[in-house]
Amino acid sequence: MRALVVGPGAEGRFAEVPEPEPGPGQALVEVRQASVNFSDLRHMGRLPEGTVLGYDAAGVVLRAAEDGTGPREGARVAAFGAGAWAERAAFDTGSIAVVPDGVDLVRAAALPMAGLTALRSLRAAGPAPGSRVLVTGASGAVGRLAVQLARRAGAHVIASVSRPERAARLASGLGAAVDVAVGRDGVEPVDVAVGLDGVEPVDVVIETVGGPALVAAWALL
Ligand SMILES: NC(=O)c1ccc[n+]([C@@H]2O[C@H](COP(=O)([O-])OP(=O)(O)OC[C@H]3O[C@@H](n4cnc5c(N)ncnc54)[C@H](OP(=O)(O)O)[C@@H]3O)[C@@H](O)[C@H]2O)c1
């Protein structure tokens, strides 16, 4: 089968690779869509030549797991695991989610890594309804999802972005998403801030930028 692998110069290239061999707790997925994350590009140069790249995929289960766990054959799924940028990939059934009807696989493929990062960070922080949650890098992959999930949990969200044009795009994009997620009535708008100057103290910080932004954000706790 074909896959995107690490080439000799640490670049990504298409190559023929062996079919994956699923273990007992793994399902074989026909990958129809895949997405790119920051870490895929960042770590490419550190992986051995020939490694199949990618972590996020969406597709259809070709063979259900032998141990009976996970989705049935034919299910539309999103999946997370190494080696996702291939025509077929084996994923642990604990890292596979059935995609609801009405959600297309393109969107589903963008969710696993960034979505889980946002979701688990927020769960760890435990934002209660009404708590003030600051999300830095809010126009980015993790940030956008963290903003939406925190809103859905009832938090007051302050979304920090790098420059004004990001603020406008984020606000217009999230307007629709927030409406869909929680309805218009009684929902506070997300506060979009350019930088952190003037932001009032917060209860939770989801920090995705690093460096001085990290220090400044923590100082607001
Ligand atoms: N993607 C994942 O699934 C994942 C998983 C685990 C951990 N992480 C980590 O989370 C971090 C973010 O990843 P990501 O994939 O979300 O990256 P990303 O899509 O590149 O998002 C980063 C965002 O930060 C913004 N930004 C940069 N400087 C800023 C500043 N001074 N103030 C406010 N916003 C600023 C960028 O906006 P501009 O483009 O305008 O500069 C960009 O929208 C990385 O450290 C990554 O390693 C990511």
The ligand as a MOL file (V3000), in Angstrom:
LIG
                    3D

  0  0  0     0  0            999 V3000
M  V30 BEGIN CTAB
M  V30 COUNTS 48 52 0 0 0
M  V30 BEGIN ATOM
M  V30 1 N -1.8660 20.1330 17.6150 0
M  V30 2 C -1.9090 19.2860 18.6010 0
M  V30 3 O -2.6630 18.3480 18.5440 0
M  V30 4 C -1.0730 19.4310 19.8430 0
M  V30 5 C -1.0840 18.4030 20.7700 0
M  V30 6 C -0.3240 18.5310 21.9410 0
M  V30 7 C 0.4060 19.6860 22.1430 0
M  V30 8 N 0.3990 20.6560 21.1980 0 CHG=1
M  V30 9 C 1.2020 21.8360 21.4390 0
M  V30 10 O 0.3310 22.9580 21.5690 0
M  V30 11 C 0.9840 24.0900 21.0250 0
M  V30 12 C 0.0870 24.7110 19.9610 0
M  V30 13 O -0.1370 23.7490 18.9400 0
M  V30 14 P -1.1620 24.0140 17.7750 0
M  V30 15 O -1.1880 22.7920 16.9320 0
M  V30 16 O -2.4250 24.5490 18.3120 0 CHG=-1
M  V30 17 O -0.3570 25.1560 16.9720 0
M  V30 18 P -0.8990 26.2530 15.9650 0
M  V30 19 O -2.0970 25.7520 15.2230 0
M  V30 20 O 0.2670 26.7410 15.2130 0
M  V30 21 O -1.4180 27.4130 16.9420 0
M  V30 22 C -0.5860 28.2670 17.6260 0
M  V30 23 C -1.2980 29.5860 17.6590 0
M  V30 24 O -0.6170 30.4770 18.5300 0
M  V30 25 C -0.7640 31.7530 17.9880 0
M  V30 26 N 0.2160 32.6580 18.5680 0
M  V30 27 C 1.5440 32.7350 18.3360 0
M  V30 28 N 2.1010 33.6960 19.0910 0
M  V30 29 C 1.1020 34.2450 19.8240 0
M  V30 30 C 1.0190 35.2640 20.8070 0
M  V30 31 N 2.1190 35.9080 21.1990 0
M  V30 32 N -0.1800 35.5600 21.3600 0
M  V30 33 C -1.2980 34.8870 20.9900 0
M  V30 34 N -1.2990 33.9040 20.0580 0
M  V30 35 C -0.1100 33.5850 19.4900 0
M  V30 36 C -0.5880 31.5550 16.5150 0
M  V30 37 O -1.1590 32.6300 15.8140 0
M  V30 38 P -0.3580 33.3040 14.5780 0
M  V30 39 O -0.4240 32.3220 13.4750 0
M  V30 40 O -1.1390 34.5450 14.3320 0
M  V30 41 O 1.0510 33.5650 15.0520 0
M  V30 42 C -1.3640 30.2530 16.2960 0
M  V30 43 O -2.7170 30.5100 15.9650 0
M  V30 44 C 2.3470 23.6200 20.4890 0
M  V30 45 O 3.3320 23.8330 21.4850 0
M  V30 46 C 2.1370 22.1460 20.2960 0
M  V30 47 O 3.3380 21.4120 20.3750 0
M  V30 48 C -0.3180 20.5630 20.0640 0
M  V30 END ATOM
M  V30 BEGIN BOND
M  V30 1 1 1 2
M  V30 2 2 2 3
M  V30 3 1 2 4
M  V30 4 1 4 5
M  V30 5 2 4 48
M  V30 6 2 5 6
M  V30 7 1 6 7
M  V30 8 2 7 8
M  V30 9 1 8 9
M  V30 10 1 8 48
M  V30 11 1 9 10
M  V30 12 1 9 46
M  V30 13 1 10 11
M  V30 14 1 11 12
M  V30 15 1 11 44
M  V30 16 1 12 13
M  V30 17 1 13 14
M  V30 18 2 14 15
M  V30 19 1 14 16
M  V30 20 1 14 17
M  V30 21 1 17 18
M  V30 22 2 18 19
M  V30 23 1 18 20
M  V30 24 1 18 21
M  V30 25 1 21 22
M  V30 26 1 22 23
M  V30 27 1 23 24
M  V30 28 1 23 42
M  V30 29 1 24 25
M  V30 30 1 25 26
M  V30 31 1 25 36
M  V30 32 1 26 27
M  V30 33 1 26 35
M  V30 34 2 27 28
M  V30 35 1 28 29
M  V30 36 1 29 30
M  V30 37 2 29 35
M  V30 38 1 30 31
M  V30 39 2 30 32
M  V30 40 1 32 33
M  V30 41 2 33 34
M  V30 42 1 34 35
M  V30 43 1 36 37
M  V30 44 1 36 42
M  V30 45 1 37 38
M  V30 46 2 38 39
M  V30 47 1 38 40
M  V30 48 1 38 41
M  V30 49 1 42 43
M  V30 50 1 44 45
M  V30 51 1 44 46
M  V30 52 1 46 47
M  V30 END BOND
M  V30 END CTAB
M  END
